[in-house]
Amino acid sequence: MSDDNRDEKAGVAGYMQQAKQQALQNVEQFAEGTTAETLPEGKLFEIAQAVGDRRLEELTVADTTCGYCAVGCRFDLYSDGEEVLAARPTDEEDAPINGISTCVKGKFGYDFVNSDERLTSPLVRDDDGEFRVATWDEALDRVAEGLGAIKNEHGGEALSVIASSKATNEENYLMGKFARQVLGTNSVDNCNRLCHSSTVAGLASTYGYGAASVSTEDLELADCILLTGSNTTEAHPVLATRIKQNVRDGADLLVFDPREVQIAEYATQYSRVKPGYDAVWINAITRYLIANDLYDEAFVAERTAGFEDVKESVQEFTPERVEEVTGVSPAEIESAAETIAAAETCVFGWTLGLTEHSHGTENVIAMANLAAITGNLGKPGTGVSPFRGQNNVQGGGGDMGPLPDNFPGYQDVADDEVRAKFEDAWDCDISPEYGYYTTQMFLAADDGDLRGMYVIGENAALSEPGVNHAEEVLADLDFLVVQDLFVTETAKYADVVLPACSFVEKTGTFTNTDRTVQMVKQVMEPKGDSKPDWEILQALANRMGREWDYDDTAEVMREVNSLTPLYGGVSHERVEREGGLQWPCPHEDHPGTTRLYSEEFNTDDGTAHLQGIGFSEPAETPDEEYPFTLTTGRVLYQYHTGTMSNREDGITQYTPSDFVEIHPQTAANYGIADGDMVDVTSRRGEITVPAQVTDRIGPDTVFAPIHFAETAVNRLTDEEHLDPAAATPEYKVSAVRIAPAEGESEPIAVAEGGGGPAAEGGDGLTDGERQSAGEDAETTTGDD
């Protein structure tokens, strides 16, 4: 498509325009010297089919795994070598998670690969403070010198690596290895720290594995599903489709959330909860079940320890106190408990609304207690299901060990025997002391204890809590190297920026939210002079005195399974042949594990270690000066900090900017109309965004999404109060005040749908637009 045409229409509209123009060109070429009367209609169709077949033969087609969220959808990508032309569902048997479904981002979200802003050459910062294009040799030399100088003067502990949950398993393994072997630091972490690390900590301490116990199919097998803190239809649309289909077939759905998100429309029971007090209402359900002998006594007696501690700890959560604290009535607690007890099987699902708190680990333990006392573990249609956010946060962000306290496979750095194994394999000494968690890195830099960072595929300048503080730290570091697809907000502070590849330009594996390892296949050559992360790491390691000699990522995975029992039987060959493997998969003859805990838990005695959880509250609560609670989250048509999705014109038009949801009564009290610009202020900063007046949010709460650099909602959040067990920040509760923006009272145009542009209206497309976008009986946005 010419540049003029691309300027005319972009995204979905541009794709359809291009297809139409190509079709017209084909017809015009064929029509020269020929009239319609000279050929029968059937012959015209035969010729058209022949032209189409010949053109398909000229394309590269690869079956791959989606690079957006962690559902793990698989599909075929079509490329002409220059750009991704289409994404189409693969055979259903080759796509165990999504079948023929895809969401709007997985189907149409590839303009970022060919964006004019794509980073295709290394950049180095000159003495005048400006970036200039550099060769790979010069850039890598500069990185080796910059990191090496800090290591030589201050020790490896003064360096840190932020790894990437968007990169492959193999690349994240090498990021952890690079940190420990080449830099000599245990301060390596990733975005998992900011989202589900409290899930990992909570589940690991109770069940033994910090991951989902279910397979995705359990969402369709369960008689009851409890969801909390999950805007499933927008954050995980394909999983939402499975849940809604099950509900339509008769399953009960219980939704507890501060916002009446779209999935609540399908709920048997929706309960609005006050942000920051999830363990309170969860413990109240547990209390009711125990008091009324509705728990699974046999399961508790045979397969758990610590029940008496739980029984005692929940006594303080009386119906009256729970209603006062959370807003959930005694009748709602009773109804939810009775529904769970009556169900033969139940799945307990959550996302960041449960975890991103200063006591998120306690929330997860309370949920783990509830699942265990009801016996809903280890059987079809039962289990715990934390829905992971980024495409490879389960595998790359956790399993592969780019963590300050764990080697690959959650093997403890402080364990002498484990550490000796990795010291021998990697030929280096490794400290038994844990390194800094991600947010702690920024606090340590303030104290001068950390002086250099290597940031790979993360946009900390937007994603860290307290963005104002994060910006100051990034600007003051002695040396910063950023490796990414674009000059992100973080890269603007770097001394060197290295151009990496997207998931469509490399081969490896991702591990999805239900522990399934799947192939990622290259469909295009890397853009410009960009390189896969693993190749960059290898070149840099060799410049810094090591001798890495990997031929490809398959060889890296062989090293992974030699050191990591969870992945002992996982290889590229097996994953390709079998279409995916769920860990634990300890050896090559093991079939993988569909469902955890069918026989025993991964604890020292094989039982679930239940733990009593008492009352806790957010670190910051509303007061007269800041009377509202701000909670944050995602919307369907954007993704995380927008590095990819904000470059998709066809998608961005549905949610072009941040907004703040305000209850109608609250808006009336402040003289705010739908679309008015509103100042939202916390103790840490202020943003100005348009109002979305909607009753999906409660009167004492406001909501804003996280996706836009222009407004950066994390200017309002708190970087100091972290979960003590997992170091997760409290993104979901910030005390704020609101006010009409000075001189900005004129309503602005917003997309239809309410609750934020297109947020409540399914996928936000009209029937005609959906048809134009290629939706038909065999494909879906995953939100229908």
N, C-alpha and C positions, 0 to 999 in steps of 0.2 A: 504494500500500500504506500502511495506517495506521501511525503510529508504534508502536502496540502490537504489530502484526504484525511490524514490522521488528525490534523488540526480541526477539521470539520466535525468529526465525530470520534469519540473514544470509547474504550471499554466495550460493553455488550453491544451498544449501538454501532460502534466502529467495526466490530467484528462482523455484525450482520450486514453492514454497508459493504464491507470488503467482499463478503461472500456473494452478495447480490451483483456487485460490479463484475466479479470474476465470472459468474454465471452468464451475464450479458455478453461479456467478451467471448466466451465460448460459443454462444449462439451466433454472434456476429461473424466469427471466423468460419463457422460451419455454413452460414447462410450465403456466403459469397458465391455467386454463380449458381445458386440453387434456390429453388422456390419450394414453398411448403407443399404445393400441389404435386411435386414430382416424387415425393416419398410418402409412404403410408405412415400413420401415427406410430405404429409399433416399431417401425425402423428407426424413427427419431429417438425413441426411448432406448433402443439397443445401442445407438451411437453415443447417446449421453452417458449410458452406463460404462461403455468402453473408455470414454474420455475420463470419467471419474476414477475407474480402476487404474488407468495409466498414471493419473496424477497421484493416487494413493501410493503407488509403487515408488514414487519419487520422494516420499516423506519418510522420516524416521519415526517409528512408533515404539514406545517403551511402556511396559506396564510398571507402574511405580506406586509409591505410597505418598500420600498428601503431606505437604510441608507446612500446613497451617496448624490446626489443633491436634490433640493427641488421640482422637477417635481411631485413627489408623485406616482411613478410607483408602482403597486402592482403585486405580483406574488406568486407562491407557492415555498417554499424552502423545499428540501428533505435532511434529516440528518439521519445518522446511530447512532447518539448519540455522536460520536467523532468528526465529521467534516461535513460541508455542502457539499453534493454530487452533487446537481444540483439546478438550479433555472429555473422554467418553468412558462410561462404565465398562469395566472388563467383564469377563465371564463371572457369573455370580459365585461359582465354586472357587474362583481365584481371589475373591474379595470377601473373606469370611466375616468381616466386621460390617461393611456397608452394603454388600450385595450390589444392587444396581443404583443405589442412592448416592447422591453427592450433595454437598451444600453449595451455596452460591459462590463462596470464595474458592473452594476446590475446583469448581467447574469453570469459573471465568477469571480468577484472580492471578493472571500471569503477565500483565503489562509491566510489572516492576522489573521483570527479567531483562527487558529491552529498554528500560527507561533511559532517557537522555541524561539523567542524573547518576546513572550507574557508574560505580568506581571501576575503571578498567586498567589503571596503572598505579603503581605505588606513588605516594606523596611524602615528601619530607619538608619539614619547616626550616626555612632559612633563618639567618641571624636577624633579618628584618621582621620576623614574625609571620611571614607569608608562606603558604604552601607552594611547592613547585613539583612538577612531575619528575620522577627519578627512575632509574633502572632498578631491577630487582637486586642486583649486586650491591648497589649503593644503599638501598633501603635496608636490606638485611644486615649489611655491615653496620649501619647506623643503629639498628635495634640491638645487635650483639654488643656493640660498644656501650650503648646507653644502659642496658640491663646489667652487662658485665661490670661496669664501673660501680654501680650501686652495690652489687654483690661483693666486689672486692673491698669496698670501703666500709660497708655496714653489715655485710653478711646476707645470706639468702633470705633470712626472715624479714628483711626490709622490702622484699618484692612480693607481689601477689599476681594471681591469674584469675580472671573471671571467664569461665568457660561458657559454652553455648548450647542451650537446649534445642537449638535449631540445627546444629551440626549432627553428623552421623554418630553412631555408637563408637565406631572405630576412631573417629577424630577426637571425641571426648576422652576416650581412653588415653590417647596420645597427649591431650592437654594435661591430664593428671600426671602422666609420666614425665612430661616436660617440666612441670612445676617442681616435682620432687627430684628428678635425676639431673636436670640441666641447671635449674635455678637454685635448687637446694632449699625449697620452702614448702611447707604444708598449707600455706595460705592460698588455696585454690577452691573456688566455689562457683555457684551458678545461680540462675534465676529460681531454681527450686527453693532456695532459701527465702525468697520473697513470697512464695505461694503455698506449696504443699509440704515444706519441711516439717511442719507441725503434724501433718498426717503421717509422715514417715516416722517421726519420733513417737507419736501416740500409738500407732499400730505395732511398731516394732517392740515397744515395751510391754504390750499386752499379748499379741499373737506371735510375734517373732519376725514377721516380714512387714516392711513398711510400704505395702502396695495393695492394690485391689485383690480381693480373694476370689472374685467372680470372673466368669467369662461374659462377654457382651450378651450372649444369648440368654443369660439369666435374667436380664431385664425384660425379656418376653415370656419367661417361664414363671416368674414370681406371681403369687396371688396378691401380694401387697408390696408397694414401693413407698418408702419414706424418703423424700428429698428435702434438703435444707441448704440454704446458702448457694443455690444453684439456679442460675437463669438458663436452664438447659436448652430451651428452644433457640436462644441466641448464641450461647457460647459453645454448645455441642449439638447442633441441629439434628444430626443423623441419629444420635442416641435418643434425642427427644422423640423422633419418629417411632423408634422401637417402643418407647414407653407409652406413647399415646395409642399405638396399635394394641398394646396389651390392655390398656385401660378400656378401650372400646370393646375388647373381648371379655371384659368383666372383672379385671383386676382393680383393686383399690389403690388410690394414689393419695398420699398425705403430703402436703407441702407446707413447710414452715419457713417464712421468709419475711424480712422487713418490707419488701415490695411485692405487690400482687403481680408477679411476673407471668408471662403468657402461659407457661406450663400449669399455673394454678387454675386456669380456666377448665382444665381437664380433671381437676382434683376432686376426689370424694370429699376431702376436707382441706380447706386452706386456712391457715392461722397466721395472722400478722404478728411478728415478734419484734420486740425492741432490740436494736442492734447491740451486740456485745454481751448478751446474757444467754447464750445457747445452752451451756451446760445446765442452766437452771431448769429450763423446760424439759430437756432430755432426762435429767435426774428425776423430775416430777413424774414422767411416764414410767421410769424404772420403779419408782416408789409405789405407784399405783399397782403395777404388775405384781410386785412382791407382796404388797399388803393384801391383795385379793387372790393370791395363789394362782396367778395366771402365767407364771414363768415356767420354763421347762426344767423341772426338778431333776430329772434323770440326766440331762445334758450338763446341768450345773454340777451335780454330784460327781459325774464320771470324767468330765473334760475341762473343768475350771478349778482355779484356786483363787482365794480372796473374796468369795461371795459374801461372807459375813462382814467384811470391811465395807463393801458396797452397800449392803443392807443397812448398816449403821449410818453411813455417810449421807444417804438420801433422805433420812428422816426429817431433816430441817426444811425440805422443800415441800412444804404444805401447800395445798391448792390456793389458799388465800395469799400466801407470800409470793407464790409463783405468778399469780395474776397481777399483783402489785408491781413486781419487778419487771416482768416480761410483757404484760398485756394479754397473755394467753389465759383464757377463762378455765375454771375447773371442769366445765362441761367439755371443752375442747381437749384437755388432757385425758379425761376419761374416755372420750370417743376414740382418740388416737390409740390409746392403750388397748382398748377392747378390740379395735380393728386389727392391730398387730397380733394380739393373742388368738383371735379367731382364724387368722390366715394359716394355711398349712406351710407356706413359704413366704419369706419377706427379704427384700434387698434394701439396704440402707445406703443412700447415695448423697454425696455432698461435693461442693467445690469450695471456693475461697471465702464464701460467706461464713463458713465454719472455722476456717484455719487462719485467716489473716487478722489475728488478734494477739494482744500481749499475753493471752492465756489460751491460744489456739490448741496447744497440745492437750490441755485439760478437756477442751471441747471434744476432741477426737477420742480421748480415753473414755469419756462419758458415753459416746456413741458406741464404742467398742464393747463397753459393759452391757449396753442395751441389746446389741445384736447377740452377745454370748448368752445372756440369761434367758433369751427367748429361743435359743437353740438354732438360730438361723445362720449357721455356718457349715460349710463342707458338703452341702447337698445341692442338687439342681434347684435353681430358683431362689437361692439364699446367698447371703454374704454381704460384705462391705465393698462399696464401689466409689472411691474418690475419683471423680472425673478430672484427669490431668489437662492442663491448658496448652502448653506448647507441644509441637509435634513429637519431640523426642525428650521431653523432660523426664519421663520414666526411665528410659534407657541412658541417654547421654547425660541427663542431669542427676541421676542417682546410681543406676546399676554400674556405670562405667567408672565411678569413683573420682570424679573431679570435685572432691569434697575435702574439707580441712581435717575431718576426723575418720574418714573411711577410704580404704583402697577399693578397687572394683569388687562388686559383689558384696558390699557392705561389710568388708573385713576391716576390723578395727586397727587403726594406725598404732594404738597404744599396746596392742597384743604383740608380745615379743616374738612369738613363733610366726605369726602372720607377717610382721614387719621383716623378719629375717628372710622369708620367702621372696619378698619383693626386692629387698636389698641384693639378694643373690641374682635374681632375674634381671634386675636393672643395673647391676654393678655400681652401686652407690650407697652411701650412708643416708639414713632417713631418721629424722628426729621423732621420738615417741610423743612429743608435745603437739597437741592439736594447733592448727593454724587459725587465722581469722575467718569468721563467716563474712559474707558479702558486706552487710551493713556495718559490721565491726571494722572492716577494712577502712571505711571512710572515717570512722571515729578514730582509728589508730593513726591514720594519716594526719589528723588534727594534732595528735600528740608527738608527731615526728618519728613514730615507730615504723611507719611504712612510707617508703619514698618513691616506689615505682610500681606501675601496673601494666599488665598485658591484658587487654579487654578484647575478647573474641565473640563477635555476634551478639553483644548485649548493648543496650542503649541506656546506660546507668544514669545519664543526665536527665532522663525522663522517668525511668522506672524506679529509681531509689526513692524512699520516703524522704521528705524534706529536701526537695530538689535544690532549693537555694543553697543549702549546705553542701550537697553533692557537687554543684558547680564550683563552689569555692575550693573544694578538695582537688577536683580534676585540674583546675587552673594552677594550683600550687605544687603539684607533684614534681619531683625532680625529673622524672621521665615517664611518658605515657605512650604506649603503642596501642593502636586500635586496628582490628582486623574485621572488615565488614564489607557489605555490598555497596554501601553508600557512605558519603561523608555525613554521618549521623550527628545529632546534637552532642554526643560524647566525642566523636572524632574531631570535632572542631577544637578541642583542647589538646589534641595529640601532638607529639613530636614527629611521629611517623604513622602513616595510615597505609595498611596493606590490603589490596583488593582480593576478596574471597569470592567463592562461587556459591550460587544458589543450589537448591536440592535438585533442580532439573539438569544441572551441569556436572554431576558427579555420581559415583556409585558407592553404596554402602548399605547399612541397615538402620532402621528406626525401631524402637520398641514402644508400643502404644499403651493406652491406659489400662488394658487388661493383661499386660505382660507379654503380648504377642510380638515377637521379633519378625520384621518383614523387610523385604528388599526395597532399596531405593536405586533406581537405574538412571544412568545418564541418557538424556534424550537430545542434548545439544552440546556443542563444544563450549568451553568457558569463553565468556565475553572478553574481548580485548586481551589484555595481559593478566587477567585474573587467574587465580589458581585455587584448587581445593584446599581446605584448611590443613589436611594431613600433609600435603606436599610442602606447604609453607613451614609447618612445624618441623618437618624433617630437614629442610634446608637450613633453618635457623639452629636446630640442635647441632647439626654438623659444623656450623660456623662457631659454635660455642664449645667445641671440643669433644663432641660425641660422634659415634659412627652408626647412625641409623641407616638402614638399607632395605626399607620396605618397597616391594615392587608394586603393591596395590593394597586396597583395604581388606581383601580376603586374607592376605598374610597377617595383617594386624589382628583380624578376628581370631586367627589361629593362636596368636599370642594371648589374646584375651581368654580363650577357653582353656589354655594351659594353666592359667593362674586364678581362674574364677569359677568355683564349683557351680554357681547358678547357671553359668553359660557353658559348662563343660562339654555339652553335646551340640552346641550351636555353631554352625559353619555356614558360609555362603552357599555351599553346595546343597546342604540339607534344607536351608530356608527356601532356596529357589525350587528345589524338588518338591518339598512338602507344602509350600505356600504359606509358611509361617510356623513358628514354634513358640510356645509359651514356657517361660521359665517358672520354676526350676527345671532345667534339663541337664542333668549332671554328666551324662555320657552319650556317646553317639548312638547307642541302641535305645535310649530313653525317648518315649514319645512326646515329652513335654507334659506340663501339668495344666489341665483345663481349669481346675478348681482347687484352691488351697484348702488345707485343713480337713480333708475328708476323713483322715484317720487320726492325726495328731497335729499339735501346733508346733511351731519352730522355736520352742523354748527348751530350757535345759531338762525339764521334766515332762515335756509334751503336752502340758495343759495351758489353757489361756490364763494369763495372770491378770485377773481383774483388780482394779484399784479404785478405792473410794475417792470421789472428787467433791470437794466442798464448794462453797460460794466464792465467786470472784467477780470482779467488775472491770470495765475498761479503765485504762490508765488515765484517760481524760473524759470527764462527763460534762454535760451542758451546765451552764450557770447563767446568771443574769447578763453577763457581757457577751457570752457565746451560747445562745439558748437552743441551738439546733444540733442534731447529730448528722454529720455528713457520712454517707457510705458511698463506696465507689464500685465500679464494675465494667462489664463489657456490653457492646451492642453487636447485633448480627453483622452489620455491614462494615465493621472495622476489626482490626486485629492488633492487640497489644499496643505498642507505642507507634503504630502506623507506618513503620519503615517500609513495609510491603504494601499494605492495603491503601494507604493515603496516596499511592501512585496509580491507583486503579480508578480512572475517571468514571467508568460505568457503574462502579460500586459506590464510590465516594458521594455521588449525587444524592444518595438516600440518607446518608448521615455525614454532612459536610463539615460539621464542627462539633465541639463540645456543647453541652447544655446542662442545665440543672433542673431536675424534677422537683416541683413544689406542689404540695397539696392545695386544692382550691380554696379552702378556708384560710390557710396560711397566706396564700397569694392575695386574697381579698384584704386581709388584715394589714398587709404591707403595701397595698395599692399596686400590685404587680399583675399585669395581664400576660396572657400567653404570647411568647415571642419577645417580650420586653428584655432588655439587657439588665443583668443583675450582678451586683458585686457580692461575691462569696468570700468571707474573710475568716481565717483562723489565727491562732497565735503565731503562726509561722509565715503566713503570706496571704496573698489575695489574688483572685482571678475574676474576670468579668466574662459572663457567658449568657446566652439567651435562656429565658425561662421556658420550661415545658410544664404547664399547669395540668396536673393529672392526679386522680385519686388512687393511682396504683401505689403511691407512697403515702406514709402516714403523716399526720399534721405536725409531728415533732421531728421529722426526719427529712433530709433532702438527699438527692442522689445525683452523682455526676460520673460520666464515663472517663476512661483512662487514656484515650487513644491519640490525643492531639498535642503537638509540641507548642502550638500557638498559645494555648491556655495552661497546659501542664498542671493538671489537678493535684499532682503530688507536691506542688508548692505548699499545699495546705496540710499535708500529712506529717506524721511525727517519726523522726529517725532515731529517737533515743529510747523509747520504751519498747523493748523486744521481748518476745516469748522466752522465758528463761531456759527452756529445754531445747528449743529449735532456732532461736534468734530470728523468728519471723516478725516483721513489723506489723503495727496495728493500722493497716490500710482501711479497715472497714468501720472504724469509729474515730471521728475527729469532731471536736466541738467547734461550731462555726456560727457566724451571724450572716444575715442576708439583708440587702437593701437595694432599691432601684438604683441603677447606675446613673450618675449625675449627667443630665442632658441626653440620656439614651433611652427615652421612654417610648419611642415609636415602635410598634410591633414589627417584627421581621418575618419574612416568609419562611415557612417550614414545611417539610414534606408531610403528607397526611399519614395518620397512623397513631398519633398520640404517644405520650410517654417517651419523647425523643423521636426524631425522624424515623418513621417506619418501625419503631421498636415494638409496638403492640400489634401491628398489622401483618403478622406472619412474616413473609420474606419481603414485604414492602412493594412487591410488583403487582400491577394490575393483571387481569387475565390476558389481555392483549400483549402486555410487555413480557409476561412469562412465556407466552407462546413464541414471541419474537426472540426471546433469549434461548430458545431451543428446548423448552420444557415440553415433555410429552408423556404418554402413559408409562414409558419405561424409565424416566428419570425424574428426579424431584430435587427441590432445594433442600430437602431434609427437614423442612419446617412446615410441611403441610399435613 
